[in-house]
Amino acid sequence: MTADVVRKGVETALERLQIDCVDVMQFRWWQYQSQDYLDVLEHPMRLRKEGLIGEIGPANFDASHLRMLIKDRIEIASNPFCFFLRDRRRARQSLARVWAKPNTVSTA
């Protein structure tokens, strides 16, 4: 995904919502076989510096991939994810430890 594609998506959202800045832009990535998402996240970070995005929130990232974002110094504000009582995989992961860092929020 190129910087132009990301910029166009953000600009389209701004136009449709008739706002100057998206408060939190969620970032979804479905296939973790490659680490391309680390490079792609640089694009919204640039738009954040320009004032078009307030915060960046990866969506549905597991603990190991959140650690990679933090290690790569990606500034993230939230990580909404699905949690089902019958599916305990999220409970076994260490998401709580990852989010024990200051100024971070995880929602289920």
N, C-alpha and C positions, 0 to 999 in steps of 0.2 A: 504494500500500500504506500503510495507516494505522498509527499507533503502536500501536493496540489489536491489530491483526493480528500485528504483530511481537512484542509482549509475550506474546500468547497462544501463539505458536509457541515462544518461549523457555521460557515456563512449562511448556508441554507436554513439551518436551525435558527440563527439570529433573525433572519428576515421573517420566517414564519411566526416566530414568537414575538416579533417586534421589540427586541431588546438589544442592548449593546454588548452584553456579556452573559454567557451561559454560566450559572452558578457552579454546577458540578456536571462535568461531561463524563458519562460512564464509558468505559472501554471494555469491550468484550473480545475475547480471543478464544477460538474453539479448538485449535490444534497446537499442542505444545511440542510436537516432534522437533520443530526448529525453534530457535530463540529469536525469530524475526520480530516478535512482538516487542522486544526490548528496543530494537531500532525504531519501530513504528511509533512507540510512545514518545520518542523525541519530538515528533511533529506537534502533538497537542501541548507538550511542554513549551515549545516555542510560541504557540498561540497564547498560552497562559502568560508568558512574559509580555506579549503584545496587548494583553488585557481583554482578549476575546473569550477566554475561559477563566473562571475563578479557580476551580479545583478539578483535579483528575481523580476519578474513582474507577479502578478496575472492577469488573463485575464477575462474581462467581469464581475468582481465583482461589486455588487451594493454598495451603500453607507453604509448600515448597516453592511455588511460583511467586507468591508474595515475597518470600525471602529474597528471591532473585531480583525482584523489582527494588526492594529496599537496598540490597547490596549494590545494585546498579545506580543508586541514588535517584531513583524515580520518586518524585514527591507525590504521594497519594493521600487522599483524604478519607476514602471509604471503600468498602468492599461488600456490596450486597451479595448475598448468596442464598440458595435454597437449602432449607433444613427440614427434613421429614422425620417424624418420630420413628417410623418403621425403618428408615435408612440411617444407621448410626455412623456411617463413615465420617461425616463432618465432626461428630463428637470425638472420634478417635484421633483426628488430625490435631495438630498443634496450632490452630488458628488463634486461639486466645493468647498464646505466648508471642506469636508474631505481632499481634495487635496490642501488646502491652507497652508498645512504644508511645511516647507522648504525641498528642495531636492526631490520633488516628481513631477511626470508628469502623466497626464491622456490624452489619445488620443482617438479620435472618428473617 
